[in-house]
Amino acid sequence: MARQAEWNAATYHVVSTPHEKWGASVLDRIPRRDVAMAMDAGCGTGKITEGLLELLPAATVVAVDYSPAMLTVAEQHYTPLYGDRVRFRQVDLSTATADQFAERFDLIFSTATFHWILDHQRLFNLLFDLLNPGGWLVAQCGGGPNLVEARTFAMQLMSSEQFGHYFASWTEPWIYENDIDTARQLETSGFVDIATNLEEQQTDMKDEATYREYVRTVIFREHLAAITDAADKDAFVEAMVSNAASEDPPFVLDYWRLNLMGRKPE
């Protein structure tokens, strides 16, 4: 299914606190600091791009995202701070080719993006081609049983009488790979020094209002785009909120992160 729903980037910039925490841990895994040119692959509103710029003060960062709304917020926040050290560019990595980029990179970094790209083998082939010899890919995305509890309940709603007709031709907009298959795909693309693992990251959204906004803005954005009636959109969200409130503990999201890294041979 082609992605149709634009992000509410201003709200995402506020509610994406979990992504900041995950991003900081991925920054710590970067194995080299002598980077002249880096890519943030799926930069969103640029919060982790800023961390990358601070970590690599000699680097220029090309921050790419498919969402114009995300890039607008990112440019507004970070171009005044970093000037020509950061370049924001609209690119859909699910369809991009290497010849769309004038640059080649010493590091490609990514968080919370690759699970939105359904063909990981094609993606890794592209990123391998974009790296300089000796360059690293360091990334994290959703993986394994990511959000299985929330997604299971959402599937029940999607097959119900109230919502079923909206999802008659539905295809999942994400893919949650495991660490073993990911390592194999990276090797197929040509990477060496590969490391992959799955990491549980249960995330407490604290309260009903925060959970509601997160469901609407982040997790089930594509699902809500498929629901054309405004009242039904609200009903879907409230059903998700009610279900989360009934759990023990309430409003906890069962996140799992797939960590991956590999190097392009010299």
Secondary structure in CASP SS format (residue, H / E / C, confidence):
PFRMAT SS
TARGET T0000
AUTHOR 0000-0000-0000
METHOD secondary structure of the structure
MODEL  1
M C 1.00
A C 1.00
R C 1.00
Q C 1.00
A C 1.00
E C 1.00
W C 1.00
N C 1.00
A H 1.00
A H 1.00
T H 1.00
Y H 1.00
H H 1.00
V H 1.00
V H 1.00
S C 1.00
T H 1.00
P H 1.00
H H 1.00
E H 1.00
K H 1.00
W H 1.00
G H 1.00
A H 1.00
S H 1.00
V H 1.00
L H 1.00
D C 1.00
R C 1.00
I C 1.00
P C 1.00
R C 1.00
R C 1.00
D C 1.00
V C 1.00
A C 1.00
M E 1.00
A E 1.00
M E 1.00
D E 1.00
A E 1.00
G C 1.00
C C 1.00
G C 1.00
T C 1.00
G C 1.00
K H 1.00
I H 1.00
T H 1.00
E H 1.00
G H 1.00
L H 1.00
L H 1.00
E H 1.00
L H 1.00
L C 1.00
P C 1.00
A C 1.00
A C 1.00
T E 1.00
V E 1.00
V E 1.00
A E 1.00
V E 1.00
D E 1.00
Y C 1.00
S C 1.00
P H 1.00
A H 1.00
M H 1.00
L H 1.00
T H 1.00
V H 1.00
A H 1.00
E H 1.00
Q H 1.00
H H 1.00
Y H 1.00
T H 1.00
P H 1.00
L H 1.00
Y H 1.00
G H 1.00
D H 1.00
R H 1.00
V E 1.00
R E 1.00
F E 1.00
R E 1.00
Q E 1.00
V C 1.00
D C 1.00
L C 1.00
S C 1.00
T C 1.00
A C 1.00
T C 1.00
A H 1.00
D H 1.00
Q H 1.00
F C 1.00
A C 1.00
E C 1.00
R C 1.00
F E 1.00
D E 1.00
L E 1.00
I E 1.00
F E 1.00
S E 1.00
T E 1.00
A C 1.00
T C 1.00
F H 1.00
H H 1.00
W H 1.00
I C 1.00
L C 1.00
D C 1.00
H H 1.00
Q H 1.00
R H 1.00
L H 1.00
F H 1.00
N H 1.00
L H 1.00
L H 1.00
F H 1.00
D H 1.00
L H 1.00
L E 1.00
N E 1.00
P E 1.00
G E 1.00
G E 1.00
W E 1.00
L E 1.00
V E 1.00
A E 1.00
Q E 1.00
C E 1.00
G E 1.00
G C 1.00
G C 1.00
P C 1.00
N C 1.00
L C 1.00
V H 1.00
E H 1.00
A H 1.00
R H 1.00
T H 1.00
F H 1.00
A H 1.00
M H 1.00
Q H 1.00
L H 1.00
M H 1.00
S C 1.00
S C 1.00
E C 1.00
Q C 1.00
F C 1.00
G H 1.00
H H 1.00
Y H 1.00
F H 1.00
A C 1.00
S C 1.00
W C 1.00
T C 1.00
E C 1.00
P C 1.00
W C 1.00
I C 1.00
Y C 1.00
E C 1.00
N C 1.00
D H 1.00
I H 1.00
D H 1.00
T H 1.00
A H 1.00
R H 1.00
Q H 1.00
L H 1.00
E H 1.00
T H 1.00
S H 1.00
G C 1.00
F C 1.00
V E 1.00
D E 1.00
I E 1.00
A E 1.00
T E 1.00
N E 1.00
L E 1.00
E E 1.00
E E 1.00
Q E 1.00
Q E 1.00
T E 1.00
D E 1.00
M C 1.00
K C 1.00
D C 1.00
E H 1.00
A H 1.00
T H 1.00
Y H 1.00
R H 1.00
E H 1.00
Y H 1.00
V H 1.00
R H 1.00
T H 1.00
V H 1.00
I H 1.00
F C 1.00
R H 1.00
E H 1.00
H H 1.00
L H 1.00
A H 1.00
A H 1.00
I C 1.00
T C 1.00
D C 1.00
A H 1.00
A H 1.00
D H 1.00
K H 1.00
D H 1.00
A H 1.00
F H 1.00
V H 1.00
E H 1.00
A H 1.00
M H 1.00
V H 1.00
S H 1.00
N H 1.00
A H 1.00
A H 1.00
S H 1.00
E C 1.00
D C 1.00
P C 1.00
P C 1.00
F C 1.00
V E 1.00
L E 1.00
D E 1.00
Y E 1.00
W E 1.00
R E 1.00
L E 1.00
N E 1.00
L E 1.00
M E 1.00
G E 1.00
R E 1.00
K C 1.00
P C 1.00
E C 1.00
END
